[in-house]
Amino acid sequence: MKKILVIGAGLSASYLIKYLLDNSSSQLWKITVADADLSNAQHKINNHENGIAAELNINNSTRRSELISENDLVISMLPASMHMLVANDCITHKKHLITASYISEDMQKLHADALKAGVLFLNECGLDPGIDHLSAMKMIHEIQHKNGKITSFKSFCGGLVAPEFDDNPWNYKFTWNPRNVVVAGQATAQFVENGELKFIPQSRIFTQTDPINIDGYGEFESYANRDSLSYIKPYGIESANTVLRGTLRRKDYSINWNNLIKLGLTDDSFIIHDADQLTYREFVSAFTPGHGINKIEQRVCDFLNIKIESSEFSKLKWLGLFDDEKIKLKEGSPALILQMLLQQKWKLNTGELDMIVMHHQIKYELGSKKLDVSSSLVVKGENEVLTAMAKTVGLPMAIAAKLLLSGNIKARGVVMPITAEFYEPILAELETFGVKFVEG
C-alpha cells in the first residue's frame, strides 16, 4: 500500500484531498492530511476509512520529519515560503514531492540531490502555474511537430466570480488567497514584445492592460505577470518575438485598483500601530494630500484627478473607505488593513460560485503562411468548498500523484510539467472532470 502525505488542509486542498480519498481503495493508498488545525484535517478526511488526520506545526522539525519518513509521496499545500522545510526532509528520507508553487532558486538547487535520491520534485503543477504549462506545451509541441515557427505566445489566467453571482461594482470577489490579490503587481513585470525587452514597474502594472474577449463570457482585461522571460527557454519558444503571461480581471478593474495603489493603500512596507484607533475615513485621510476630514471625498478626487460623480469614485465609496467604522485590526500594514476591509466586501457568500478563466494566444509561421490559434478554458465551481480554484489547483497534482505512484512518470529531479509525459495523461483526465480547453 502506497502512502501519501498532504500537508495543509486549506480551501485549495479540498478537491485534491477528495480525489485522493475517492481513488484510495482502487489504488491501494493511505492518505494522511496534516494541518496546524487538527479539526480542519479531520473535516477534510470526513471519517474516510483510508484517511488519517494529523496535527502538524510545520516548524516542529521532529514531527515533520517523522510524518514525511512514513510516507512515499508528499504533497505540500503550504505557502511557497515554507516548501523548503518539507523539501529538505524529502531529500533526507528520499520521498517524492509535489507542489503548485513556482520553482524558487532554493528549490532548483536541490535538483542534483533529488536526482541522486531518485525522487521527483514536481513543482508548478496547479492552475497557474500548472494547467497553463500543460495546455500551452501541448499546443506548442503540436505546432513545432508540423515544423511551425512560433512568433508570438501570450497566456492569461484569472480566478473570478461566476457571472450569475457577479453583483458588486468591482466585478470581483475573493476566490483564493486574499493577500495574493492585494499585493499583486508589486514586482516589475518582464516580457518580450515585438522583439524588444520590456519592463513595467510596479507603479504602472495596472495602467497597461490588454483587452481579452472570451466567447460566451464577454470582455476581460489582463495585466502583465512579473516574469515571462524565464519561460522562453523551458517552453522552447526562442523564435517568438512576443512572450507575455498575464492575469485576467473583468474590464475596468485595473484602473480602479490603480487608484488604491496611488493612494498608498496597498503599501506593505510598514506597520501602522494602534490602527484600531482609526476609522477607515481617517485611514484614507492620512494618505491623502491636504487637510480636513470633512473634505476627504473631494481631496481624494482632486488627488486622483477624478470627479465625485464618476464610477471610479463610487467604487471607492462602495468599499467603505469613507465610513466612520473603526478598523478591526490592532496593527498592520496598509495592505493588510485594506485586505481586512476587502474580505468583508468581496466575500464569496454561501451558495455563490467562483470561475476560472484561462486563455492562450499563439501566432506562428508555417512555410509562407502566417497563422494563429487560441485556446480557452472556463471552469465554474461546484459549491463554496469544491470551488473552481480548488478543482483546478488540486486536480493536476492529484492526477500527477497517481501517475507517479503507478510508475507512469519516470522524470526525476526538480521539474515542471512541460513534457508529454505529464501533459498528455493529465489533460486527458482533467477533461473527464469538465476541465477542457476549447480552441478558437
JOLINMO-V55595 format. One record per residue. RES is the residue in one letter. SS is DSSP state (H for helix, E for strand, L for the rest). PHI is phi in whole degrees, 0 to 359 (* if undefined). D_CENTER is the distance of its C-alpha to the mean C-alpha in Angstrom with 1 decimal. Layout:
res=RES ss=SS phi=PHI d_center=D_CENTER
res=RES ss=SS phi=PHI d_center=D_CENTER
This chain:
res=M ss=L phi=* d_center=32.6
res=K ss=E phi=274 d_center=29.1
res=K ss=E phi=242 d_center=27.2
res=I ss=E phi=241 d_center=23.4
res=L ss=E phi=249 d_center=21.9
res=V ss=E phi=257 d_center=18.6
res=I ss=E phi=256 d_center=17.9
res=G ss=L phi=108 d_center=15.9
res=A ss=L phi=239 d_center=16.5
res=G ss=L phi=285 d_center=14.0
res=L ss=H phi=302 d_center=12.7
res=S ss=H phi=290 d_center=10.0
res=A ss=H phi=270 d_center=13.0
res=S ss=H phi=303 d_center=15.3
res=Y ss=H phi=289 d_center=15.3
res=L ss=H phi=303 d_center=15.3
res=I ss=H phi=295 d_center=18.3
res=K ss=H phi=301 d_center=20.0
res=Y ss=H phi=298 d_center=20.0
res=L ss=H phi=298 d_center=21.3
res=L ss=H phi=292 d_center=24.0
res=D ss=H phi=297 d_center=24.9
res=N ss=H phi=260 d_center=25.6
res=S ss=H phi=296 d_center=27.1
res=S ss=H phi=290 d_center=30.7
res=S ss=H phi=291 d_center=30.9
res=Q ss=H phi=265 d_center=29.1
res=L ss=L phi=58 d_center=31.0
res=W ss=E phi=249 d_center=28.1
res=K ss=E phi=242 d_center=28.1
res=I ss=E phi=250 d_center=24.7
res=T ss=E phi=254 d_center=24.4
res=V ss=E phi=251 d_center=21.6
res=A ss=E phi=247 d_center=21.8
res=D ss=E phi=210 d_center=20.5
res=A ss=L phi=297 d_center=22.0
res=D ss=L phi=256 d_center=23.0
res=L ss=H phi=302 d_center=25.3
res=S ss=H phi=297 d_center=25.6
res=N ss=H phi=295 d_center=21.8
res=A ss=H phi=296 d_center=22.2
res=Q ss=H phi=297 d_center=25.4
res=H ss=H phi=298 d_center=23.9
res=K ss=H phi=291 d_center=21.3
res=I ss=H phi=289 d_center=24.3
res=N ss=L phi=54 d_center=26.5
res=N ss=L phi=62 d_center=29.7
res=H ss=L phi=296 d_center=28.9
res=E ss=L phi=296 d_center=31.6
res=N ss=L phi=256 d_center=29.4
res=G ss=E phi=249 d_center=27.0
res=I ss=E phi=231 d_center=27.6
res=A ss=E phi=261 d_center=26.0
res=A ss=E phi=224 d_center=26.1
res=E ss=E phi=269 d_center=25.8
res=L ss=L phi=212 d_center=24.2
res=N ss=L phi=274 d_center=24.0
res=I ss=L phi=300 d_center=21.9
res=N ss=L phi=274 d_center=24.3
res=N ss=L phi=276 d_center=27.3
res=S ss=H phi=298 d_center=27.8
res=T ss=H phi=294 d_center=30.6
res=R ss=H phi=294 d_center=28.9
res=R ss=H phi=299 d_center=25.7
res=S ss=H phi=297 d_center=27.8
res=E ss=H phi=298 d_center=29.9
res=L ss=H phi=298 d_center=27.1
res=I ss=H phi=296 d_center=25.6
res=S ss=H phi=295 d_center=29.2
res=E ss=L phi=275 d_center=29.8
res=N ss=L phi=240 d_center=27.1
res=D ss=L phi=269 d_center=26.6
res=L ss=E phi=219 d_center=22.8
res=V ss=E phi=244 d_center=20.2
res=I ss=E phi=246 d_center=16.6
res=S ss=E phi=265 d_center=14.8
res=M ss=L phi=254 d_center=12.2
res=L ss=L phi=283 d_center=13.0
res=P ss=L phi=303 d_center=11.3
res=A ss=H phi=306 d_center=11.2
res=S ss=H phi=294 d_center=14.5
res=M ss=H phi=258 d_center=16.3
res=H ss=H phi=299 d_center=15.8
res=M ss=H phi=294 d_center=19.0
res=L ss=H phi=301 d_center=21.1
res=V ss=H phi=287 d_center=20.4
res=A ss=H phi=299 d_center=20.6
res=N ss=H phi=295 d_center=24.0
res=D ss=H phi=293 d_center=25.3
res=C ss=H phi=294 d_center=24.2
res=I ss=H phi=295 d_center=26.3
res=T ss=H phi=302 d_center=29.2
res=H ss=H phi=263 d_center=29.3
res=K ss=L phi=57 d_center=28.3
res=K ss=L phi=242 d_center=25.5
res=H ss=E phi=291 d_center=22.6
res=L ss=E phi=221 d_center=19.0
res=I ss=E phi=231 d_center=15.7
res=T ss=E phi=223 d_center=12.2
res=A ss=L phi=258 d_center=8.6
res=S ss=L phi=268 d_center=8.5
res=Y ss=L phi=300 d_center=9.9
res=I ss=L phi=287 d_center=13.7
res=S ss=L phi=279 d_center=15.3
res=E ss=H phi=300 d_center=18.9
res=D ss=H phi=295 d_center=20.1
res=M ss=H phi=294 d_center=18.5
res=Q ss=H phi=299 d_center=20.0
res=K ss=L phi=294 d_center=23.3
res=L ss=L phi=272 d_center=23.5
res=H ss=H phi=304 d_center=23.9
res=A ss=H phi=296 d_center=27.7
res=D ss=H phi=295 d_center=27.8
res=A ss=H phi=293 d_center=25.6
res=L ss=H phi=299 d_center=27.9
res=K ss=H phi=298 d_center=30.9
res=A ss=H phi=281 d_center=29.7
res=G ss=L phi=72 d_center=29.1
res=V ss=L phi=239 d_center=25.6
res=L ss=E phi=260 d_center=22.3
res=F ss=E phi=249 d_center=19.2
res=L ss=E phi=270 d_center=16.6
res=N ss=E phi=245 d_center=13.2
res=E ss=L phi=57 d_center=10.2
res=C ss=L phi=240 d_center=11.0
res=G ss=E phi=249 d_center=8.1
res=L ss=E phi=264 d_center=6.7
res=D ss=L phi=218 d_center=5.4
res=P ss=L phi=272 d_center=7.1
res=G ss=E phi=151 d_center=9.5
res=I ss=H phi=299 d_center=11.0
res=D ss=H phi=299 d_center=11.0
res=H ss=H phi=297 d_center=13.2
res=L ss=H phi=303 d_center=15.3
res=S ss=H phi=287 d_center=16.2
res=A ss=H phi=295 d_center=16.7
res=M ss=H phi=293 d_center=18.9
res=K ss=H phi=298 d_center=20.9
res=M ss=H phi=295 d_center=21.7
res=I ss=H phi=300 d_center=22.5
res=H ss=H phi=293 d_center=24.8
res=E ss=H phi=298 d_center=26.5
res=I ss=H phi=292 d_center=27.4
res=Q ss=H phi=293 d_center=28.5
res=H ss=H phi=291 d_center=30.6
res=K ss=L phi=258 d_center=32.7
res=N ss=L phi=67 d_center=33.1
res=G ss=L phi=281 d_center=30.9
res=K ss=E phi=250 d_center=29.9
res=I ss=E phi=284 d_center=26.5
res=T ss=E phi=249 d_center=26.9
res=S ss=E phi=208 d_center=23.6
res=F ss=E phi=225 d_center=20.0
res=K ss=E phi=230 d_center=17.3
res=S ss=E phi=220 d_center=13.9
res=F ss=E phi=224 d_center=11.7
res=C ss=E phi=209 d_center=8.8
res=G ss=E phi=209 d_center=8.2
res=G ss=E phi=261 d_center=7.8
res=L ss=E phi=228 d_center=11.4
res=V ss=E phi=266 d_center=14.5
res=A ss=L phi=300 d_center=17.0
res=P ss=H phi=307 d_center=19.9
res=E ss=H phi=289 d_center=22.5
res=F ss=H phi=243 d_center=20.9
res=D ss=L phi=274 d_center=20.0
res=D ss=L phi=238 d_center=22.9
res=N ss=L phi=238 d_center=22.2
res=P ss=L phi=294 d_center=23.1
res=W ss=L phi=272 d_center=19.6
res=N ss=L phi=54 d_center=18.4
res=Y ss=L phi=206 d_center=15.2
res=K ss=L phi=219 d_center=14.4
res=F ss=L phi=290 d_center=11.8
res=T ss=L phi=240 d_center=10.0
res=W ss=L phi=206 d_center=7.5
res=N ss=L phi=307 d_center=8.2
res=P ss=H phi=301 d_center=10.7
res=R ss=H phi=299 d_center=11.2
res=N ss=H phi=297 d_center=8.0
res=V ss=H phi=288 d_center=9.2
res=V ss=H phi=292 d_center=12.7
res=V ss=L phi=263 d_center=12.5
res=A ss=L phi=300 d_center=10.5
res=G ss=L phi=81 d_center=13.1
res=Q ss=L phi=267 d_center=15.0
res=A ss=L phi=217 d_center=15.5
res=T ss=L phi=296 d_center=17.7
res=A ss=E phi=279 d_center=16.3
res=Q ss=E phi=231 d_center=18.2
res=F ss=E phi=201 d_center=19.1
res=V ss=E phi=241 d_center=22.3
res=E ss=E phi=224 d_center=24.0
res=N ss=L phi=51 d_center=27.4
res=G ss=L phi=81 d_center=28.1
res=E ss=E phi=249 d_center=27.5
res=L ss=E phi=290 d_center=25.2
res=K ss=E phi=232 d_center=23.3
res=F ss=E phi=234 d_center=21.7
res=I ss=E phi=237 d_center=20.3
res=P ss=L phi=291 d_center=20.7
res=Q ss=H phi=309 d_center=18.7
res=S ss=H phi=292 d_center=21.6
res=R ss=H phi=238 d_center=21.2
res=I ss=H phi=308 d_center=17.5
res=F ss=H phi=268 d_center=17.8
res=T ss=H phi=256 d_center=21.3
res=Q ss=L phi=242 d_center=20.7
res=T ss=E phi=235 d_center=18.9
res=D ss=E phi=249 d_center=19.6
res=P ss=E phi=283 d_center=20.5
res=I ss=E phi=228 d_center=19.1
res=N ss=E phi=247 d_center=21.0
res=I ss=E phi=252 d_center=19.9
res=D ss=L phi=309 d_center=23.0
res=G ss=L phi=87 d_center=23.6
res=Y ss=L phi=234 d_center=20.7
res=G ss=E phi=85 d_center=22.0
res=E ss=E phi=268 d_center=20.9
res=F ss=E phi=230 d_center=17.5
res=E ss=E phi=222 d_center=16.9
res=S ss=E phi=233 d_center=14.6
res=Y ss=E phi=241 d_center=14.3
res=A ss=E phi=289 d_center=14.0
res=N ss=L phi=285 d_center=11.3
res=R ss=L phi=294 d_center=13.0
res=D ss=E phi=220 d_center=14.3
res=S ss=L phi=265 d_center=15.2
res=L ss=L phi=295 d_center=18.5
res=S ss=L phi=290 d_center=17.5
res=Y ss=H phi=261 d_center=16.8
res=I ss=H phi=298 d_center=20.2
res=K ss=H phi=289 d_center=22.2
res=P ss=H phi=302 d_center=20.0
res=Y ss=H phi=283 d_center=19.8
res=G ss=L phi=70 d_center=23.5
res=I ss=L phi=241 d_center=23.5
res=E ss=L phi=299 d_center=25.7
res=S ss=L phi=284 d_center=27.9
res=A ss=L phi=284 d_center=25.3
res=N ss=L phi=276 d_center=26.4
res=T ss=E phi=229 d_center=23.0
res=V ss=E phi=222 d_center=19.6
res=L ss=E phi=214 d_center=16.7
res=R ss=E phi=245 d_center=12.9
res=G ss=E phi=217 d_center=11.6
res=T ss=E phi=253 d_center=9.5
res=L ss=E phi=264 d_center=11.4
res=R ss=E phi=222 d_center=13.2
res=R ss=E phi=289 d_center=16.6
res=K ss=L phi=307 d_center=19.6
res=D ss=L phi=78 d_center=20.8
res=Y ss=H phi=299 d_center=17.8
res=S ss=H phi=295 d_center=17.6
res=I ss=H phi=296 d_center=21.3
res=N ss=H phi=283 d_center=21.2
res=W ss=H phi=296 d_center=18.3
res=N ss=H phi=297 d_center=20.3
res=N ss=H phi=296 d_center=23.2
res=L ss=H phi=293 d_center=21.4
res=I ss=H phi=294 d_center=20.8
res=K ss=H phi=302 d_center=24.4
res=L ss=H phi=289 d_center=25.7
res=G ss=L phi=93 d_center=23.9
res=L ss=L phi=282 d_center=22.1
res=T ss=L phi=259 d_center=18.7
res=D ss=L phi=295 d_center=20.6
res=D ss=L phi=244 d_center=19.4
res=S ss=L phi=265 d_center=22.3
res=F ss=L phi=212 d_center=25.0
res=I ss=L phi=252 d_center=26.0
res=I ss=E phi=265 d_center=28.1
res=H ss=L phi=276 d_center=30.5
res=D ss=L phi=54 d_center=32.2
res=A ss=H phi=298 d_center=29.5
res=D ss=H phi=289 d_center=30.8
res=Q ss=H phi=272 d_center=34.0
res=L ss=L phi=259 d_center=32.5
res=T ss=E phi=272 d_center=31.8
res=Y ss=H phi=298 d_center=28.9
res=R ss=H phi=298 d_center=31.7
res=E ss=H phi=289 d_center=32.9
res=F ss=H phi=301 d_center=29.5
res=V ss=H phi=293 d_center=29.0
res=S ss=H phi=300 d_center=32.6
res=A ss=H phi=296 d_center=32.2
res=F ss=H phi=263 d_center=29.8
res=T ss=L phi=252 d_center=32.0
res=P ss=L phi=303 d_center=35.1
res=G ss=L phi=97 d_center=38.4
res=H ss=L phi=225 d_center=39.9
res=G ss=L phi=105 d_center=40.6
res=I ss=H phi=297 d_center=38.2
res=N ss=H phi=285 d_center=40.0
res=K ss=H phi=251 d_center=39.1
res=I ss=H phi=299 d_center=35.3
res=E ss=H phi=301 d_center=34.3
res=Q ss=H phi=290 d_center=36.5
res=R ss=H phi=299 d_center=35.6
res=V ss=H phi=297 d_center=31.9
res=C ss=H phi=298 d_center=32.9
res=D ss=H phi=297 d_center=35.2
res=F ss=H phi=293 d_center=32.6
res=L ss=H phi=274 d_center=30.0
res=N ss=L phi=59 d_center=32.8
res=I ss=L phi=232 d_center=32.1
res=K ss=L phi=265 d_center=34.5
res=I ss=L phi=292 d_center=34.6
res=E ss=L phi=271 d_center=34.9
res=S ss=L phi=283 d_center=31.8
res=S ss=H phi=293 d_center=28.7
res=E ss=H phi=297 d_center=26.7
res=F ss=H phi=292 d_center=28.9
res=S ss=H phi=298 d_center=28.7
res=K ss=H phi=291 d_center=24.9
res=L ss=H phi=296 d_center=25.3
res=K ss=H phi=295 d_center=28.2
res=W ss=H phi=300 d_center=26.4
res=L ss=L phi=293 d_center=23.8
res=G ss=L phi=94 d_center=26.9
res=L ss=L phi=291 d_center=27.0
res=F ss=L phi=250 d_center=30.8
res=D ss=L phi=279 d_center=31.6
res=D ss=L phi=270 d_center=33.9
res=E ss=L phi=290 d_center=31.7
res=K ss=E phi=287 d_center=31.4
res=I ss=L phi=291 d_center=28.1
res=K ss=L phi=263 d_center=27.3
res=L ss=L phi=208 d_center=26.2
res=K ss=L phi=297 d_center=28.8
res=E ss=L phi=203 d_center=27.0
res=G ss=E phi=170 d_center=23.7
res=S ss=L phi=290 d_center=22.3
res=P ss=H phi=306 d_center=22.4
res=A ss=H phi=298 d_center=18.5
res=L ss=H phi=290 d_center=18.8
res=I ss=H phi=297 d_center=21.7
res=L ss=H phi=298 d_center=19.9
res=Q ss=H phi=302 d_center=17.0
res=M ss=H phi=299 d_center=19.6
res=L ss=H phi=290 d_center=21.2
res=L ss=H phi=296 d_center=18.2
res=Q ss=H phi=295 d_center=17.4
res=Q ss=H phi=281 d_center=20.8
res=K ss=H phi=275 d_center=20.7
res=W ss=L phi=251 d_center=17.3
res=K ss=L phi=288 d_center=17.5
res=L ss=L phi=275 d_center=16.8
res=N ss=L phi=281 d_center=20.3
res=T ss=L phi=305 d_center=21.9
res=G ss=L phi=92 d_center=22.4
res=E ss=L phi=271 d_center=19.8
res=L ss=L phi=243 d_center=17.2
res=D ss=E phi=264 d_center=13.7
res=M ss=E phi=209 d_center=12.9
res=I ss=E phi=253 d_center=10.5
res=V ss=E phi=233 d_center=11.9
res=M ss=E phi=229 d_center=11.8
res=H ss=E phi=212 d_center=14.8
res=H ss=E phi=247 d_center=16.6
res=Q ss=E phi=231 d_center=19.8
res=I ss=E phi=232 d_center=22.2
res=K ss=E phi=249 d_center=25.7
res=Y ss=E phi=208 d_center=28.3
res=E ss=E phi=250 d_center=32.0
res=L ss=E phi=231 d_center=34.1
res=G ss=L phi=65 d_center=37.6
res=S ss=L phi=269 d_center=38.7
res=K ss=E phi=273 d_center=36.2
res=K ss=E phi=251 d_center=33.1
res=L ss=E phi=236 d_center=30.5
res=D ss=E phi=215 d_center=27.0
res=V ss=E phi=218 d_center=24.7
res=S ss=E phi=232 d_center=21.6
res=S ss=E phi=214 d_center=19.4
res=S ss=E phi=232 d_center=17.3
res=L ss=E phi=232 d_center=15.3
res=V ss=E phi=229 d_center=15.3
res=V ss=E phi=230 d_center=14.6
res=K ss=E phi=257 d_center=15.8
res=G ss=L phi=291 d_center=15.5
res=E ss=L phi=271 d_center=18.7
res=N ss=L phi=197 d_center=19.0
res=E ss=L phi=284 d_center=17.3
res=V ss=L phi=259 d_center=16.8
res=L ss=L phi=272 d_center=16.1
res=T ss=L phi=283 d_center=13.4
res=A ss=H phi=298 d_center=11.9
res=M ss=H phi=296 d_center=8.4
res=A ss=H phi=298 d_center=10.3
res=K ss=H phi=295 d_center=12.3
res=T ss=H phi=280 d_center=10.0
res=V ss=H phi=279 d_center=8.0
res=G ss=H phi=278 d_center=11.5
res=L ss=H phi=299 d_center=14.0
res=P ss=H phi=302 d_center=13.5
res=M ss=H phi=293 d_center=14.0
res=A ss=H phi=295 d_center=16.8
res=I ss=H phi=294 d_center=18.5
res=A ss=H phi=298 d_center=18.3
res=A ss=H phi=299 d_center=19.9
res=K ss=H phi=297 d_center=22.7
res=L ss=H phi=297 d_center=23.3
res=L ss=H phi=293 d_center=23.6
res=L ss=H phi=289 d_center=25.8
res=S ss=L phi=269 d_center=28.0
res=G ss=L phi=85 d_center=28.6
res=N ss=L phi=267 d_center=27.0
res=I ss=L phi=241 d_center=24.7
res=K ss=L phi=259 d_center=26.9
res=A ss=L phi=300 d_center=24.6
res=R ss=L phi=222 d_center=24.7
res=G ss=E phi=92 d_center=23.5
res=V ss=E phi=271 d_center=20.1
res=V ss=E phi=222 d_center=18.5
res=M ss=E phi=245 d_center=15.6
res=P ss=L phi=277 d_center=16.1
res=I ss=L phi=240 d_center=17.9
res=T ss=L phi=249 d_center=21.4
res=A ss=H phi=300 d_center=23.1
res=E ss=H phi=304 d_center=23.5
res=F ss=H phi=265 d_center=19.8
res=Y ss=H phi=289 d_center=19.1
res=E ss=H phi=295 d_center=22.4
res=P ss=H phi=288 d_center=22.4
res=I ss=H phi=291 d_center=18.7
res=L ss=H phi=297 d_center=18.6
res=A ss=H phi=298 d_center=22.0
res=E ss=H phi=286 d_center=21.2
res=L ss=H phi=302 d_center=18.0
res=E ss=H phi=300 d_center=20.5
res=T ss=H phi=290 d_center=22.5
res=F ss=L phi=257 d_center=19.8
res=G ss=L phi=83 d_center=19.6
res=V ss=L phi=263 d_center=16.5
res=K ss=L phi=225 d_center=18.6
res=F ss=L phi=275 d_center=18.5
res=V ss=E phi=242 d_center=21.4
res=E ss=E phi=276 d_center=23.0
res=G ss=L phi=232 d_center=24.6
